[in-house]
């Protein structure tokens, strides 16, 4: 007896079951047509096909046959020849664009991708071998490399909204050297935790981070600034190296610590009944000591690579960890920063800054200073235009404070609207 395999789709199998019930007289053709969404004449034809050919009568005759809309073989061979000769190392999308721009060949990205796979010029994601991440030995000295990262998580579960935990971990020892809850992973938050870390331990050799915009200018076409972030500028002034990891496994030490903290720390916060960022930051100090005692290890070398802050650096630490931007002063001794116009007090010591650039220092606590060649200039605020309107753009460094203020105003005005129109929120 010869056994033959029939390949059917799920829809064809369901249709076969209904037609068999009709042939067994357990179902009428009218009921079958209603169940299958077909006409009665079509059900009659299906029943005749099953009587004549069995289950094979319901299999689509198009299956296994080439499409009538396919490109001619000579045309596809010409496309493959062009790609092989000129675009062998291109991706399917780019190769498709170049075929259209340079050769006038109109084909879809998917068609080019399939042709490149057939020619062995492109591998599917399933065909690509995963990259092997070799383990990297720990740095020998404490303070030689500090891995930093932010973890957005529901740290307080349903007791409070989700927030970010900033984590600093030493590569040599695996110790948590700094931790801080905050509303958003912003430049000011990283500046504040870094300043506390430096005051406690001193200056490490390097910080190791991901490619977050706090640490790296991710737009090659950016024209403003000096090609360095505010956080990078602060580290440069303190002679601390900033290194960005190319992949997440490269900074696996802090990634694994975040995974552990998302389990262990969440439960500890629940047991301690901590339900706010402020109380959480107080709790973190005791938790960090206990964590380091359990999971920390001794470094391979007894040398501490931290460098002490110089007296001059300690004095001006607040000035280093502030947001600094250059602004041009008009002939009328005015400048604009963050949608606010400032008037520099006229006088013999300030007339020289007209038409020149000054440095605006914006501090995390809200203070603002205007400096020229290291000297602070007196000023007054002329007009405040900084109000958060609908669809307004808020810089990353102010996002946390804006959200806090918006939340406070929402609680103060639960109705949400006023007679004067939409609410405005000052930054």
MARLUMFI-732831 format. One record per residue (C-alpha): residue in one letter; x, y, z. Coordinates in Angstrom, 2 decimals. Example, Ala and Ser with C-alpha at 12.3 -4.5 7.8 and 13.67 -1.06 7.14 Angstrom:
! MARLUMFI-732831
+------+---------+---------+---------+
| type |       u |       v |       w |
+------+---------+---------+---------+
|    A |   12.30 |   -4.50 |    7.80 |
|    S |   13.67 |   -1.06 |    7.14 |
+------+---------+---------+---------+
! end
This chain:
! MARLUMFI-732831
+------+---------+---------+---------+
| type |       u |       v |       w |
+------+---------+---------+---------+
|    X |    0.00 |    0.00 |    0.00 |
|    X |    1.43 |    3.36 |   -1.04 |
|    X |    1.18 |    6.15 |    1.53 |
|    X |    0.85 |    9.68 |    0.17 |
|    X |    1.16 |   12.91 |    2.18 |
|    X |   -1.27 |   15.74 |    1.46 |
|    X |   -0.34 |   19.21 |    2.66 |
|    X |   -3.34 |   21.32 |    3.66 |
|    X |   -3.78 |   24.67 |    5.36 |
|    X |   -5.84 |   25.09 |    8.55 |
|    X |   -8.69 |   26.63 |    6.53 |
|    X |   -8.70 |   23.67 |    4.13 |
|    X |   -8.75 |   21.20 |    7.04 |
|    X |  -11.73 |   23.00 |    8.59 |
|    X |  -13.48 |   23.01 |    5.19 |
|    X |  -12.81 |   19.25 |    4.80 |
|    X |  -14.45 |   18.55 |    8.16 |
|    X |  -17.61 |   20.44 |    7.19 |
|    X |  -17.81 |   18.80 |    3.73 |
|    X |  -17.40 |   15.35 |    5.26 |
|    X |  -20.33 |   16.05 |    7.58 |
|    X |  -22.42 |   17.03 |    4.52 |
|    X |  -21.46 |   13.83 |    2.73 |
|    X |  -22.36 |   11.83 |    5.84 |
|    X |  -25.76 |   13.58 |    5.78 |
|    X |  -25.21 |   15.07 |    9.24 |
|    X |  -25.32 |   18.57 |    7.82 |
|    X |  -27.28 |   20.17 |    4.98 |
|    X |  -25.60 |   22.07 |    2.15 |
|    X |  -27.42 |   25.25 |    3.20 |
|    X |  -26.05 |   24.98 |    6.75 |
|    X |  -22.56 |   24.19 |    5.42 |
|    X |  -22.66 |   27.22 |    3.11 |
|    X |  -23.59 |   29.42 |    6.08 |
|    X |  -20.78 |   27.98 |    8.24 |
|    X |  -18.13 |   28.34 |    5.51 |
|    X |  -19.32 |   31.70 |    4.20 |
|    X |  -19.77 |   30.26 |    0.68 |
|    X |  -22.60 |   29.91 |   -1.75 |
|    X |  -24.65 |   26.73 |   -2.07 |
|    X |  -23.32 |   26.09 |   -5.59 |
|    X |  -19.73 |   26.30 |   -4.30 |
|    X |  -20.54 |   23.79 |   -1.54 |
|    X |  -21.97 |   21.45 |   -4.18 |
|    X |  -18.76 |   21.71 |   -6.21 |
|    X |  -16.65 |   21.03 |   -3.10 |
|    X |  -18.72 |   17.98 |   -2.25 |
|    X |  -18.26 |   16.66 |   -5.81 |
|    X |  -14.49 |   17.26 |   -5.61 |
|    X |  -14.22 |   15.33 |   -2.33 |
|    X |  -16.27 |   12.41 |   -3.76 |
|    X |  -13.99 |   12.30 |   -6.80 |
|    X |  -10.50 |   13.02 |   -5.35 |
|    X |  -10.90 |   12.72 |   -1.59 |
|    X |   -9.16 |   15.30 |    0.61 |
|    X |   -6.91 |   16.20 |   -2.33 |
|    X |   -9.93 |   17.79 |   -4.02 |
|    X |   -9.90 |   20.68 |   -1.54 |
|    X |   -6.19 |   21.50 |   -1.94 |
|    X |   -5.58 |   24.66 |   -3.93 |
|    X |   -4.31 |   23.89 |   -7.42 |
|    X |   -2.07 |   27.00 |   -7.22 |
|    X |    0.03 |   25.56 |   -4.43 |
|    X |    3.57 |   24.78 |   -5.56 |
|    X |    3.13 |   26.51 |   -8.91 |
|    X |    5.08 |   29.66 |   -9.77 |
|    X |    3.16 |   32.93 |   -9.58 |
|    X |    1.79 |   34.34 |  -12.83 |
|    X |    3.00 |   37.77 |  -11.68 |
|    X |    6.61 |   36.75 |  -11.18 |
|    X |    9.41 |   38.56 |  -12.98 |
|    X |   10.95 |   36.81 |  -15.99 |
|    X |   14.04 |   34.76 |  -15.20 |
|    X |   16.22 |   36.96 |  -17.43 |
|    X |   15.07 |   40.08 |  -15.56 |
|    X |   15.87 |   38.67 |  -12.09 |
|    X |   19.25 |   37.36 |  -13.34 |
|    X |   20.07 |   40.87 |  -14.60 |
|    X |   19.18 |   42.35 |  -11.19 |
|    X |   21.35 |   39.80 |   -9.36 |
|    X |   24.22 |   40.47 |  -11.76 |
|    X |   24.01 |   44.23 |  -11.09 |
|    X |   23.86 |   43.73 |   -7.33 |
|    X |   26.77 |   41.29 |   -7.36 |
|    X |   28.90 |   43.62 |   -9.46 |
|    X |   28.21 |   46.91 |   -7.69 |
|    X |   26.24 |   46.40 |   -4.43 |
|    X |   27.37 |   43.07 |   -3.02 |
|    X |   28.03 |   44.55 |    0.44 |
|    X |   24.90 |   46.73 |    0.47 |
|    X |   21.80 |   46.03 |    2.51 |
|    X |   18.56 |   45.25 |    0.61 |
|    X |   17.03 |   48.69 |    1.23 |
|    X |   20.09 |   50.61 |    0.06 |
|    X |   20.60 |   48.29 |   -2.91 |
|    X |   16.96 |   48.81 |   -3.90 |
|    X |   17.42 |   52.59 |   -3.77 |
|    X |   20.54 |   52.45 |   -5.94 |
|    X |   18.87 |   50.16 |   -8.49 |
|    X |   16.13 |   52.74 |   -8.85 |
|    X |   18.39 |   55.82 |   -8.86 |
|    X |   21.20 |   54.58 |  -11.09 |
|    X |   19.60 |   51.89 |  -13.26 |
|    X |   15.90 |   52.79 |  -13.37 |
|    X |   14.85 |   49.37 |  -12.02 |
|    X |   11.59 |   49.57 |  -10.05 |
|    X |   11.41 |   46.66 |   -7.61 |
|    X |   10.39 |   46.45 |   -3.96 |
|    X |   12.75 |   46.12 |   -1.01 |
|    X |   11.35 |   42.67 |   -0.27 |
|    X |   12.01 |   41.46 |   -3.82 |
|    X |   15.63 |   42.65 |   -3.63 |
|    X |   16.01 |   41.01 |   -0.23 |
|    X |   14.77 |   37.64 |   -1.54 |
|    X |   17.01 |   37.83 |   -4.60 |
|    X |   20.05 |   38.68 |   -2.45 |
|    X |   19.27 |   35.75 |   -0.13 |
|    X |   19.02 |   33.39 |   -3.12 |
|    X |   22.35 |   34.67 |   -4.44 |
|    X |   24.02 |   34.32 |   -1.03 |
|    X |   24.61 |   38.07 |   -0.72 |
|    X |   22.37 |   38.56 |    2.32 |
|    X |   21.66 |   36.45 |    5.37 |
|    X |   18.41 |   36.47 |    7.30 |
|    X |   18.43 |   37.23 |   10.99 |
|    X |   17.94 |   33.55 |   11.74 |
|    X |   20.96 |   32.67 |    9.60 |
|    X |   23.31 |   35.11 |   11.27 |
|    X |   25.47 |   33.69 |   14.00 |
|    X |   25.05 |   35.47 |   17.32 |
|    X |   28.00 |   37.58 |   18.35 |
|    X |   30.14 |   35.93 |   20.95 |
|    X |   30.62 |   38.16 |   23.99 |
|    X |   33.86 |   37.06 |   25.62 |
|    X |   34.03 |   37.73 |   29.37 |
|    X |   36.29 |   40.63 |   30.27 |
|    X |   38.44 |   40.37 |   33.40 |
|    X |   37.78 |   42.89 |   36.15 |
|    X |   40.00 |   45.92 |   36.44 |
|    X |   42.61 |   45.28 |   39.14 |
|    X |   42.24 |   48.52 |   41.14 |
|    X |   39.33 |   50.03 |   43.02 |
|    X |   38.35 |   53.31 |   41.36 |
|    X |   39.95 |   52.49 |   38.02 |
|    X |   36.65 |   52.04 |   36.16 |
|    X |   33.18 |   53.00 |   37.44 |
|    X |   30.24 |   51.67 |   35.43 |
|    X |   27.18 |   53.95 |   35.52 |
|    X |   23.63 |   53.41 |   34.30 |
|    X |   20.02 |   54.38 |   34.94 |
|    X |   17.25 |   51.81 |   35.42 |
|    X |   13.65 |   52.88 |   34.77 |
|    X |   11.43 |   50.58 |   36.82 |
|    X |    8.47 |   50.48 |   39.21 |
|    X |   10.74 |   50.46 |   42.23 |
|    X |    7.88 |   51.24 |   44.64 |
|    X |    5.47 |   48.91 |   42.82 |
|    X |    1.94 |   50.37 |   42.92 |
|    X |    2.69 |   52.61 |   45.90 |
|    X |    4.24 |   55.30 |   43.67 |
|    X |    4.80 |   55.98 |   39.96 |
|    X |    7.74 |   54.44 |   38.14 |
|    X |   11.04 |   56.28 |   38.50 |
|    X |   14.73 |   55.92 |   37.64 |
|    X |   17.48 |   54.51 |   39.83 |
|    X |   20.96 |   55.79 |   38.98 |
|    X |   23.59 |   53.17 |   39.82 |
|    X |   27.38 |   53.57 |   40.06 |
|    X |   29.28 |   50.28 |   40.47 |
|    X |   33.00 |   49.72 |   40.74 |
|    X |   34.32 |   47.29 |   38.12 |
|    X |   37.09 |   45.84 |   40.30 |
|    X |   35.03 |   45.06 |   43.40 |
|    X |   31.40 |   44.94 |   42.23 |
|    X |   30.51 |   47.36 |   45.03 |
|    X |   27.72 |   49.88 |   44.65 |
|    X |   29.53 |   53.17 |   45.18 |
|    X |   26.57 |   55.51 |   44.54 |
|    X |   22.80 |   55.18 |   44.12 |
|    X |   20.04 |   57.72 |   43.69 |
|    X |   16.32 |   57.66 |   42.89 |
|    X |   15.12 |   60.39 |   40.53 |
|    X |   12.20 |   61.10 |   38.23 |
|    X |   14.13 |   61.07 |   34.96 |
|    X |   17.59 |   60.12 |   33.69 |
|    X |   18.76 |   63.69 |   33.11 |
|    X |   22.02 |   65.60 |   33.08 |
|    X |   21.33 |   67.43 |   36.35 |
|    X |   20.56 |   64.16 |   38.17 |
|    X |   23.82 |   62.60 |   36.97 |
|    X |   25.69 |   65.74 |   37.99 |
|    X |   24.30 |   65.64 |   41.51 |
|    X |   25.08 |   61.95 |   42.13 |
|    X |   28.55 |   62.31 |   40.59 |
|    X |   29.33 |   65.28 |   42.85 |
|    X |   28.36 |   63.25 |   45.93 |
|    X |   30.48 |   60.34 |   44.70 |
|    X |   33.54 |   62.54 |   44.19 |
|    X |   33.22 |   64.06 |   47.65 |
|    X |   33.05 |   60.57 |   49.20 |
|    X |   35.69 |   58.68 |   47.21 |
|    X |   37.63 |   61.12 |   45.05 |
|    X |   38.18 |   61.16 |   41.27 |
|    X |   38.16 |   57.77 |   39.48 |
|    X |   40.20 |   57.11 |   36.36 |
|    X |   37.15 |   56.71 |   34.09 |
|    X |   33.37 |   56.42 |   34.00 |
|    X |   31.92 |   53.72 |   31.73 |
|    X |   28.41 |   54.36 |   30.41 |
|    X |   26.07 |   53.62 |   27.53 |
|    X |   25.38 |   55.98 |   24.61 |
|    X |   22.66 |   57.96 |   26.37 |
|    X |   22.45 |   61.59 |   25.27 |
|    X |   23.67 |   62.64 |   28.72 |
|    X |   27.08 |   61.15 |   27.92 |
|    X |   27.40 |   61.41 |   24.13 |
|    X |   26.35 |   63.64 |   21.22 |
|    X |   24.41 |   61.10 |   19.17 |
|    X |   23.66 |   63.36 |   16.19 |
|    X |   26.69 |   63.67 |   13.90 |
|    X |   25.01 |   66.64 |   12.21 |
|    X |   24.72 |   68.65 |   15.42 |
|    X |   26.03 |   72.18 |   14.81 |
|    X |   25.61 |   73.79 |   18.22 |
|    X |   28.09 |   73.46 |   21.04 |
|    X |   31.57 |   71.97 |   21.05 |
|    X |   30.69 |   68.35 |   20.29 |
|    X |   30.64 |   67.39 |   23.97 |
|    X |   27.76 |   67.04 |   26.42 |
|    X |   27.43 |   69.05 |   29.61 |
|    X |   28.26 |   65.98 |   31.69 |
|    X |   31.28 |   65.26 |   29.49 |
|    X |   32.42 |   68.85 |   29.85 |
|    X |   32.25 |   68.59 |   33.66 |
|    X |   34.33 |   65.38 |   33.66 |
|    X |   36.85 |   66.97 |   31.30 |
|    X |   37.34 |   69.90 |   33.67 |
|    X |   38.08 |   67.42 |   36.47 |
|    X |   40.40 |   65.30 |   34.29 |
|    X |   38.16 |   62.22 |   34.42 |
|    X |   37.84 |   60.05 |   31.34 |
|    X |   34.38 |   59.27 |   29.95 |
|    X |   34.01 |   56.03 |   27.95 |
|    X |   30.84 |   54.85 |   26.16 |
|    X |   30.19 |   51.14 |   25.72 |
|    X |   29.26 |   49.94 |   22.24 |
|    X |   26.88 |   47.23 |   23.48 |
|    X |   24.93 |   46.48 |   26.64 |
|    X |   26.94 |   43.28 |   27.43 |
|    X |   30.11 |   45.39 |   27.41 |
|    X |   28.97 |   46.98 |   30.66 |
|    X |   27.47 |   43.79 |   31.98 |
|    X |   28.57 |   44.49 |   35.54 |
|    X |   26.06 |   47.30 |   36.03 |
|    X |   23.42 |   45.59 |   33.86 |
|    X |   23.48 |   42.49 |   36.06 |
|    X |   23.42 |   44.67 |   39.17 |
|    X |   20.28 |   46.39 |   37.85 |
|    X |   18.66 |   42.99 |   37.32 |
|    X |   19.48 |   41.99 |   40.90 |
|    X |   18.26 |   45.29 |   42.29 |
|    X |   14.95 |   45.07 |   40.41 |
|    X |   14.25 |   41.92 |   42.40 |
|    X |   16.00 |   42.41 |   45.76 |
|    X |   15.66 |   46.17 |   46.23 |
|    X |   11.96 |   46.21 |   45.29 |
|    X |   11.19 |   43.67 |   48.00 |
|    X |   13.33 |   45.47 |   50.59 |
|    X |   11.49 |   48.72 |   49.86 |
|    X |    8.18 |   46.91 |   50.30 |
|    X |    9.21 |   45.44 |   53.67 |
|    X |   10.46 |   48.84 |   54.85 |
|    X |    7.20 |   50.47 |   53.62 |
|    X |    9.13 |   53.05 |   51.58 |
|    X |    6.85 |   54.72 |   49.04 |
|    X |    8.54 |   57.89 |   47.79 |
|    X |   11.72 |   59.01 |   46.09 |
|    X |   12.83 |   61.09 |   49.09 |
|    X |   12.37 |   58.23 |   51.58 |
|    X |   13.92 |   55.83 |   49.07 |
|    X |   17.12 |   57.87 |   48.80 |
|    X |   17.46 |   57.79 |   52.59 |
|    X |   16.90 |   54.02 |   52.61 |
|    X |   19.50 |   53.43 |   49.88 |
|    X |   22.48 |   54.23 |   52.12 |
|    X |   21.80 |   51.32 |   54.50 |
|    X |   20.84 |   49.04 |   51.63 |
|    X |   24.07 |   49.84 |   49.78 |
|    X |   26.23 |   48.94 |   52.78 |
|    X |   24.40 |   45.62 |   53.22 |
|    X |   24.61 |   44.84 |   49.48 |
|    X |   28.36 |   45.50 |   49.37 |
|    X |   28.94 |   43.33 |   52.42 |
|    X |   27.10 |   40.44 |   50.74 |
|    X |   28.22 |   40.73 |   47.12 |
|    X |   31.34 |   42.91 |   47.11 |
|    X |   34.74 |   41.33 |   46.62 |
|    X |   38.32 |   42.35 |   47.20 |
|    X |   40.20 |   43.89 |   44.25 |
|    X |   43.20 |   42.15 |   42.73 |
|    X |   45.40 |   45.09 |   43.74 |
|    X |   45.44 |   47.00 |   47.02 |
|    X |   46.08 |   50.26 |   45.18 |
|    X |   43.20 |   52.76 |   45.27 |
|    X |   43.08 |   54.47 |   41.87 |
|    X |   40.96 |   57.36 |   43.12 |
|    X |   42.67 |   60.76 |   43.14 |
|    X |   41.88 |   63.31 |   45.79 |
|    X |   40.05 |   66.43 |   44.76 |
|    X |   42.38 |   69.39 |   44.69 |
|    X |   41.46 |   72.27 |   46.96 |
|    X |   40.64 |   74.47 |   43.96 |
|    X |   38.48 |   71.71 |   42.46 |
|    X |   36.60 |   71.19 |   45.72 |
|    X |   35.86 |   74.91 |   46.00 |
|    X |   34.46 |   75.20 |   42.48 |
|    X |   32.72 |   71.82 |   42.36 |
|    X |   29.28 |   73.47 |   42.22 |
|    X |   30.42 |   75.59 |   39.26 |
|    X |   31.74 |   72.53 |   37.43 |
|    X |   28.49 |   70.57 |   37.84 |
|    X |   26.15 |   73.17 |   36.44 |
|    X |   24.66 |   73.68 |   32.99 |
|    X |   26.90 |   76.07 |   31.07 |
|    X |   25.97 |   77.70 |   27.78 |
|    X |   27.49 |   80.54 |   25.82 |
|    X |   25.29 |   83.51 |   24.91 |
|    X |   25.94 |   86.62 |   22.83 |
|    X |   25.34 |   89.96 |   24.56 |
|    X |   23.62 |   92.64 |   22.51 |
|    X |   24.76 |   96.25 |   22.30 |
|    X |   22.00 |   97.05 |   24.79 |
|    X |   23.61 |   94.61 |   27.29 |
|    X |   20.81 |   92.06 |   27.00 |
|    X |   20.85 |   88.31 |   26.39 |
|    X |   18.27 |   85.56 |   26.14 |
|    X |   18.50 |   82.19 |   27.84 |
|    X |   15.80 |   79.56 |   28.24 |
|    X |   13.11 |   81.94 |   26.90 |
|    X |   14.04 |   84.61 |   29.45 |
|    X |   15.58 |   88.00 |   28.65 |
|    X |   18.24 |   89.19 |   31.09 |
|    X |   19.57 |   92.73 |   31.46 |
|    X |   23.19 |   93.10 |   32.48 |
|    X |   23.56 |   96.06 |   34.82 |
|    X |   25.37 |   98.86 |   32.92 |
|    X |   28.57 |  100.15 |   34.43 |
|    X |   32.25 |  100.66 |   33.75 |
|    X |   32.95 |   96.96 |   34.43 |
|    X |   30.18 |   95.63 |   32.17 |
|    X |   30.27 |   97.94 |   29.13 |
|    X |   33.10 |   95.86 |   27.62 |
|    X |   30.89 |   92.73 |   27.30 |
|    X |   28.60 |   94.36 |   24.70 |
|    X |   28.80 |   92.35 |   21.49 |
|    X |   30.78 |   89.56 |   23.14 |
|    X |   29.91 |   86.09 |   24.42 |
|    X |   29.31 |   85.34 |   28.10 |
|    X |   28.78 |   82.04 |   29.93 |
|    X |   25.40 |   81.38 |   31.55 |
|    X |   25.70 |   78.98 |   34.50 |
|    X |   22.43 |   77.27 |   35.39 |
|    X |   22.56 |   75.40 |   38.73 |
|    X |   20.39 |   72.43 |   39.75 |
|    X |   18.91 |   74.41 |   42.66 |
|    X |   17.57 |   77.10 |   40.31 |
|    X |   20.35 |   79.69 |   40.73 |
|    X |   21.71 |   81.34 |   37.61 |
|    X |   24.96 |   83.23 |   37.12 |
|    X |   26.34 |   85.10 |   34.14 |
|    X |   30.13 |   85.07 |   33.84 |
|    X |   32.61 |   86.81 |   31.56 |
|    X |   36.26 |   85.71 |   31.68 |
|    X |   35.66 |   84.08 |   35.08 |
|    X |   34.04 |   87.21 |   36.55 |
|    X |   30.39 |   87.23 |   37.66 |
|    X |   28.22 |   89.96 |   36.13 |
|    X |   25.27 |   91.62 |   37.87 |
|    X |   21.96 |   91.24 |   36.05 |
|    X |   18.20 |   91.54 |   36.37 |
|    X |   15.45 |   89.52 |   34.76 |
|    X |   13.51 |   91.53 |   32.20 |
|    X |   10.80 |   89.21 |   30.91 |
|    X |    9.91 |   85.63 |   31.61 |
|    X |    8.57 |   83.79 |   28.61 |
|    X |    9.32 |   80.25 |   29.75 |
|    X |    5.91 |   78.67 |   30.06 |
|    X |    5.07 |   75.12 |   29.15 |
|    X |    2.39 |   75.24 |   26.48 |
|    X |    0.69 |   72.38 |   24.71 |
|    X |    3.20 |   70.59 |   22.44 |
|    X |    6.01 |   72.72 |   23.90 |
|    X |    9.56 |   71.39 |   23.85 |
|    X |   11.14 |   70.76 |   27.27 |
|    X |   14.84 |   70.06 |   27.47 |
|    X |   15.91 |   66.82 |   29.09 |
|    X |   17.68 |   68.59 |   31.94 |
|    X |   14.38 |   70.18 |   33.08 |
|    X |   11.96 |   67.33 |   32.43 |
|    X |   11.85 |   66.09 |   36.03 |
|    X |   11.15 |   69.50 |   37.53 |
|    X |    8.52 |   70.27 |   34.88 |
|    X |    6.64 |   67.02 |   35.56 |
|    X |    6.71 |   67.69 |   39.31 |
|    X |    5.32 |   71.20 |   38.83 |
|    X |    2.63 |   70.01 |   36.41 |
|    X |    1.58 |   67.32 |   38.89 |
|    X |    1.34 |   69.87 |   41.72 |
|    X |   -0.80 |   72.17 |   39.60 |
|    X |   -3.04 |   69.28 |   38.56 |
|    X |   -3.63 |   68.40 |   42.21 |
|    X |   -4.29 |   72.04 |   43.05 |
|    X |   -6.76 |   72.38 |   40.17 |
|    X |   -8.48 |   68.98 |   39.79 |
|    X |  -11.09 |   70.34 |   37.35 |
|    X |   -8.31 |   70.78 |   34.80 |
|    X |   -9.64 |   73.92 |   33.08 |
|    X |  -10.06 |   77.52 |   34.02 |
|    X |  -12.23 |   80.27 |   32.64 |
|    X |   -9.20 |   82.03 |   31.18 |
|    X |   -8.33 |   79.10 |   28.87 |
|    X |   -5.59 |   76.46 |   28.88 |
|    X |   -3.30 |   76.33 |   31.89 |
|    X |    0.31 |   77.46 |   31.56 |
|    X |    3.09 |   75.94 |   33.61 |
|    X |    6.25 |   77.93 |   34.27 |
|    X |    9.44 |   75.91 |   33.95 |
+------+---------+---------+---------+
! end
